[in-house]
Amino acid sequence: MTDPEVRRLLNRVPEFTDRYLALVEETDGDPGAAATFVELADFVAGLVNEIERFRPALIRCLEALEQVANSSEDAEDLVVWSFFDGLSSDDVRGIELLIGPSTRALVDAADRTSPW
């Protein structure tokens, strides 16, 4: 029988299910909560590595956006109405700490609800 903590984990993180099922198969049954959470740590470490793998490109994108926000006559159209309107609120929250001051000021000054 699966531990309640493992059931809660699987309900909240469906992306982990395949890893959990492989662990069940490796242990010929229920691996238990401790082994499951060790596997979860490995899963999370892999996710962190993927984030870090793409961080340099993400930073370069936002630096380019900052440069446009700081210097282009079309900055409001390009940054506010094209770029930010193309992102979901979850996407904006994911990059909020990386957004430069000129980009933030431009978005705040625009006639729209601030994404942050």
N, C-alpha and C positions, 0 to 999 in steps of 0.2 A: 504494500500500500504506500502510495506517495505521501511524503510529509506535507503538512499544510503550507509550510513556507515555500516548498517547491511548487505546489499547485498555484500559489499566489504569484510566484515568479513567472511561471509559464503563462498565466493569464495576462500578466502585464507586459511580457516581453516575448511575443510570438516568434520573433526572429531567432530566439535562442532554442526553439523547440527541436530543430534538426540536430543541434549539438547535444541536447539532452537525450534524444532518442538514440543517438550513436553511443552515448555514455551508458544508457540502459543496456544496449546490445553488448557492449564491451564487458559489462559486469554480470551478464546473464540474469538480469532482473533489475530490481530497484537499487540504484547506486547509493541512495541516502542523501540527506541534505548537505552534509559536509562535502562530499565529493562533487555534488552538483554545484555548490558555490565555488569550489576550486575551479571547476570548468567555466563557470560564469566569469571568474576573474580573468581567465585566459581569453574568453570571448571579448570582454571589455578592453583588455590590453590590445587586442587586435583592432578594435574600433578606434582607440586612441591613436594607434600607429597610422591608421588610415587618415584620421583628421590631420595629424602632423605631416603626412605625406603631401597633402594638398594645401596646407597652410601657406607655403611660400607663393604659390600661384594666386591664392585668395588675397593675400596681402598686396601683391603686385596689381591685381585688379582694382582693389580699393585705393591704392596709391594713384593709379591712373585716373580713377573717378575723382579723387581729391584734386588732382592737377586740373582737370576740366572744371570742377566746381570753383576753383580759385582763379581761373584765367580765361575761360571761354565766354564769349558774348551769348552763346546758346546754352549756358550752364543750367539754367532753370528747366528748359525744355528737356535737355538730355539727362540731367541727373535726377530731377524731381519727377517729371512726367513720363520719361521713358524708363529709366533704370528702376526707381523705387516703385513705380506702378507695376513693374514686371515681377516684383517680389511679393511673396506672401508675408503676413505678419510674423510667422514663425521664422522665415528666412531672415527678415530684418533683425529679429531678436538674436539670431545666430551670429550676425556680423556687427551688432551694435557697438561692441567694445573696440572694433577695428576701424570704425568710420572716423575720418579726419574732421578737424574743426571747421574747415570751409564747407565741406559736404553737409555737415550737421547744421551749420548756420543757414545754408541755402534752403535746406528742407524745412527748417523751422520758420524761415521768413516767407515761404510759399503759402499761398492761400489754400491750405489743406490741413487735415488732421495729421499731426506728427506721428510717424511710424513707431516712435519709441516713447 
